Amino acid sequence: MLPRLLRHPWMDDDIEAFREQVRRYVERELAPGLDGWRRQGFIPREVWRPFGAMGFLLPEMPEAHGGAGATLAYQLVVQDELAKSEMPANTAVHTIAAHYILDYGTEAQKRRWLPRLASGELLAGIALTEPGVGSDLKALRTRARRDGDHYVIDGAKTFITNGFSANLLVVAVRTGEAGSRGVSLAVLETEDLPGFRVGRRLEKLGQHASDTAELFFDGVRMPAAQLLGEKEGEGFVQLMSQLPYERMLLCVPAAAVIERAVELAVDYTRERKAFGQAVFDFQNTRFKLAECATLAHVVRSFVNDCIQRMLNGTLDPEAAYMAKWWCTEQQGKVTDECLQLFGGYGYMAEYPIARLYADARVQRIYGGTTEIMKDLIARKLAG
Ligand SMILES: Cc1cc2nc3c(=O)[nH]c(=O)nc-3n(C[C@H](O)[C@H](O)[C@H](O)COP(=O)(O)OP(=O)(O)OC[C@H]3O[C@@H](n4cnc5c(N)ncnc54)[C@H](O)[C@@H]3O)c2cc1C
């Protein structure tokens, strides 16, 4: 039995009923579109309108802002079910953007954007990374210069998930001095925004249904009231404060994909014959699958424990860093081991295991690389 079926204290009956609703919706309404979205390189924004109408886009937003006032666990359940069906992480960045606004926005900003983010009228992206700056975010160069009651934004971003399909962006900009204290977050509605341009949709190793784009800002004029929180220099603190939740948004899909990979490999090797027997019956296969199933259990247990601590308010950042690097590394390892058991078929894009393998690679890079996670953990060890 795979760990998905094991109940954890945070999984009460209500949340499991919600999971079932999401699962059915994803299977019926989203999974059939996935092949076409992979070929075209993006999921149309309109797809998320009915998803929002079902209450699946931002269930954790307060009712006053268009959500159901649910806990963050509900959003993680949505991400779990999406990942299980190979849906990419487009709605994960959407929820992160919404939480920046919820936690740091003025009342007017919350009223303006949150209900439209919850309904799917707006799809959000987060634009932090620049061509010359990724891990070392405090060195970012996109500049927002104050001009009366506006800011004028100039610069470029790259690798932005939803960069092509989003119509709202939370953009990290430099409003002041060099270093982290000069960083602010700007919120832009990008449709027909003068000076804003989406560059290339980047071709990737995996995650083909998810659009990842370059963005250009050439003299974009933004009302000062759209600076998140309206106070300059708070951006870095705002970005850092959400990190434990953001890490969980990557760890839950890692757990889901690991379980799926093991299921696929068990099914395949039981059917496939070589040397007159099922591939499953070779001792090597049995041992590999036993190892992968063990990792699936340990990853899921670790993730469940982190979720419980997050809900209790006791998830320390270091535990979240540990979970991020370790769970995503196990995802890479398990998808690789399971692919091997498929032989040549494992390399064919039409086989889900090939896609799980390719899609997994980026998990160790985005949301903070494995090396950055380890560095942060080591800093804490040093006291
Ligand atoms: C598919 C995809 C989607 C993405 N989506 C988004 C998005 O929506 N929004 C967004 O803003 N960004 C996004 N990113 C960008 C992503 O967050 C960055 O790629 C990531 O943070 C790494 O930055 P970098 O690529 O500049 O690598 P670099 O920072 O240049 O790192 C290169 C290598 O050096 C290592 N390294 C760097 N610093 C250290 C250190 N101090 N110690 C040890 N090793 C170090 C890194 O671990 C890495 O191995 C996305 C990236 C991809 C591939």
The ligand as an ORCA input file, in Angstrom:
! r2SCAN-3c Opt
* xyz 0 1
  C      11.146     25.904    -15.298
  C      11.559     27.038    -14.405
  C      10.575     27.849    -13.846
  C      10.940     28.933    -13.047
  N       9.944     29.758    -12.560
  C      10.303     30.918    -11.950
  C       9.321     31.884    -11.590
  O       8.113     31.680    -11.758
  N       9.738     33.061    -11.054
  C      11.045     33.332    -10.841
  O      11.352     34.415    -10.372
  N      12.015     32.437    -11.164
  C      11.676     31.238    -11.716
  N      12.643     30.331    -12.068
  C      14.031     30.640    -11.802
  C      14.659     29.804    -10.688
  O      14.134     30.158     -9.444
  C      16.174     29.993    -10.780
  O      16.603     29.343    -11.965
  C      16.905     29.450     -9.581
  O      16.621     30.196     -8.428
  C      18.421     29.416     -9.795
  O      18.885     30.652    -10.255
  P      19.825     30.703    -11.559
  O      19.163     29.910    -12.621
  O      20.176     32.096    -11.844
  O      21.108     29.913    -11.140
  P      22.470     30.512    -10.370
  O      21.989     31.302     -9.233
  O      23.247     31.192    -11.437
  O      23.131     29.203     -9.921
  C      23.965     28.382    -10.769
  C      24.525     27.235     -9.925
  O      25.310     27.785     -8.867
  C      24.852     27.304     -7.624
  N      25.010     28.324     -6.600
  C      24.581     29.619     -6.629
  N      24.876     30.232     -5.477
  C      25.492     29.310     -4.696
  C      26.021     29.323     -3.372
  N      25.953     30.426     -2.593
  N      26.598     28.201     -2.889
  C      26.658     27.080     -3.657
  N      26.170     27.003     -4.914
  C      25.592     28.095     -5.421
  C      23.397     26.971     -7.849
  O      22.914     26.042     -6.878
  C      23.437     26.405     -9.249
  O      23.831     25.047     -9.184
  C      12.296     29.204    -12.802
  C      13.298     28.362    -13.342
  C      12.931     27.312    -14.141
  C      14.020     26.453    -14.735
*
